[in-house]
Amino acid sequence: MKAFNFSPNIHLASLFLRMFIGGMFFLHGIGKPLVAGMDSVLTGFKAQGFPAWTAYASTFVEIVAGLLLLTGSGVRVAALVLMPITLGILVYHFPNGWVFHRPGGGWEYPEMILVNLIAIFCLGAGKYHLRFPSLSKN
């Protein structure tokens, strides 16, 4: 019987990571103004001790970086920009313990997202990404 060929496909791994993490950030980003409403988001950020501008900044970054990850454009920059945000979320939840289903949420989920962002940064876009026409004549 012939053995299965489980040769690694780094490009497919990069695609799946980008789709999952990019989709998650994009949906969280658009969910702030469209589902929760920015007034509610502002109230939540202020209650947690963050300045109001961080609510708008995080919304913008989550939407734009999420789209970049989904399309495969600027993947390393997007992952790099999302890392400190995710690290901040991890630090914020750290006092609640590791398990995320605890009251106040633990740091298990942000840790998983951060590790995936590091993997995306290392892998890059891979060959499965959108290619946009070049603006140069070369």
N, C-alpha and C positions, 0 to 999 in steps of 0.2 A: 504494500500500500504506500502510495506516495505521500510524503509529509506535506502539511500545509505550508505555504510560503508566507510567513508573517514579516516580510521585509518592511522596515519602517518607511512610512510615507510622511516625511516631515512637512510637506506642503499641505496635505490633508489635515494633519494635526493643527497646523497654523490656522487653516480655514475654520475648523470647528471651534478652536479657542476664540478666534476673532468674532465669529458669529454669536457665540454664547455671551462673551463679555461685552462686546460692542452693543448687542441687542439689549442686554441688561442695563447698561449705562444710558443708552438712548431712551428706553422706556421709562427709566427713573427720571430722566431729565424732562421729557415731555409730560410726565405724570404730575410734576409739580404745578405748572400753570393750568393744565387742562383737566386734571382730576381733583387734586387737593385745592387748587386755587392759590395764587401767590400770597394773598392775605394770610391764609392759614400757614403757608410755608414760612413767611416772615415772622409770624407769631411763634412758631416752633423754634426757629433759629434764635430769635431773641430770648426765648425762655431758656435755651441751652447756653446762653451767654455769648453767642456769636453776633457780630455786627450785621446790620440789615444787608449790606452790600454782598456779604458772603452767600446769601440765599440766591441772589441774582447770578453771581459768579459761578456758583456750583451748578445751577440750572443750565447756564450757557455752556460750561465746560462739558457737562455730562451729555448734552445733546450733540455738540460739535465733535467731541472726541469719540462718542459712540458711533456717529456716522462715519468718521474716518476709519474706525476699526471695522465696521461693516463693509465698507467699500474696499478696504485694503490700501488706502492712500494715507501717507503720513503715519503709518502704524506705530513706528517706534516713538515718534514725537507724542502721539496720542497716549500711548501707554505710559510714557515718562511723565506727562502732565497729570494723568490720573493717579499715579503712584502716591504722591504726597497727600492728595485728597483722601484716598483709601487708607493710607497710614493714619491720617487724622481721625478717620472714623474708627479705626481699630483702637487707637489710643483713647478715644472718647468712651468706647465700650469696654475697655480693659478692666476697670474696677468691677464690672458685673460678672466676671468669670469667663471661662472659655465657651461654654455652650450657649448658642445664640437664642434658644427658646426660653431662656431664663428671663425674669422680669427686667426690663430695660435693655435686653439683648446683650449677649456676650460678644466676644471678638472672633469667634469661629468663622463666621461668614465673611467679614472683612479680610481676615487672614487668607482665606481661600481665594478671594478676588485678587488680593495683592500678589500672591504667588502666581496666579494666572497672568497678571499684567507683566510680571518679571519674565515669564515664559514667552509671552507675546513679544516683548522687547527683544529677547534673545533670538527668537525665530524670525522676526520680521513678517512681511506680508505673505511670503511664499509665492508660488506661481499662480494661485487661484485668487486673483483680485481684479478689480476693474481697471482698465487702462484708459486714461483720458488722453485725447489728442494733445500733442505737444504744441505749445504756443510759439516755439522757436522754428526757424526755417531749416534747421539742420536735420 
